[in-house]
């Protein structure tokens, strides 16, 4: 009997201790005390009081302390207790994303969608990862799903427009931006993107209305958002060959503090040239040239127009100077530009100037996106920087480009398919 009472007392004491730990744990959560959450949470686990809620709270506390491995361990244990819990799968995706493992994060965000296909948060994070990886086809699929599930959210349509733009589907992008703008007329990003499309497609009347309607909604016409729309109006006037109107709009932009004054100097310069005011044209375009000579001197049109202006003023020495610049900087053939950037990048990497090397390889990729050599060179550069994740992503970008060509029905050459298979195999080897 005595033994029975001792056992009962021990059970009651243990129960009281567990209750006290739970109370302290709950108090720590209310007070947002990370250290206390960890201390009492670990005590609860030692007392065999395991639950997904305790694991999740512990995981969040460890995450806030940047202890990602411990946070992941807690969430994995919570996942084992209930693999259908959406909060746990999303938290696992978030912690892997914070830890730089996009593939693992995507795995758990996909599992969330398997549990709840209408979960817009998981789809939004999938969209973000696919955009970051350059997998635009998968990003477009998620963006479309988000628009279908939550059709009243303007941001989903704006994101769809951005993806469509990157895919080169400009008309579809414009339709998405227009839908976003209808849902939220104050969405200036969608409005300015739509206006840009209308300008490039010569729909000047509609573009003017989109910009002026947006300005009518703003209380401060000197704000950056307002200036963006006012630039569009100036560009429309230039494209319609209304030089005087364009110049007046540009002068107002400068007076109101347009931060990108190179844009106004360009428009003003070309407008003055259109009017035959060659001295004003040269003055404005030279300001633009001097602001960024290394970038703008590589353009043909800018120095060539300056040369024409000086020639028309019979200032032949200056005209010849800028004509020489224009001729010297005519863009070479794509293949020469590709090879030149590859060589420049390789030289930079050998000199351990990795930033310049990456920039050169990216330039090469822009010129010939279906050639695998630049992607491989980029991969090798990231490996030298000990960034294995970025190295794998570089190769995945090449795979995504060829996948898009295959999906669009384009004929793929035998050599390209051989490269494609070799790169895929190499990616799998790197992941092992």
Secondary structure, DSSP 8 states (H G I E B T S, - for coil): -HHHHHHHHHHHHHHHHHHHHHHHHHHHHHTT-HHHHHHHHHHHHHTT---HHHHHHHHHHHHHTT-HHHHHHHHHHHHHH-TT-HHHHHHHHHHHHHTT-HHHHHHHHHHHHHH-TT-HHHHHHHHHHHHHHT-HHHHHHHHHHHHHHSTT-HHHHHHHHHHHHHTT-HHHHHHHHHHHHHH-TT-HHHHHHHHHHHHHTT-HHHHHHHHHHHHHT-S-TTSHHHHHHHHHHHHHHHHTT-HHHHHHHHHHHHHTT-S-HHHHHHHHHHHHHHHT-HHHHHHHHHHHHHHTHHHHTT-HHHHHHHHHHHHHTT-HHHHHHHHHHHHHT----HHHHHHHHHHHHHHHHHTT-HHHHHHHHHHHHHH-TT-HHHHHHHHHHHHHTT-HHHHHHHHHHHHHHHHHHHHTT----HHHHHHHHHHHHHHHHHH-
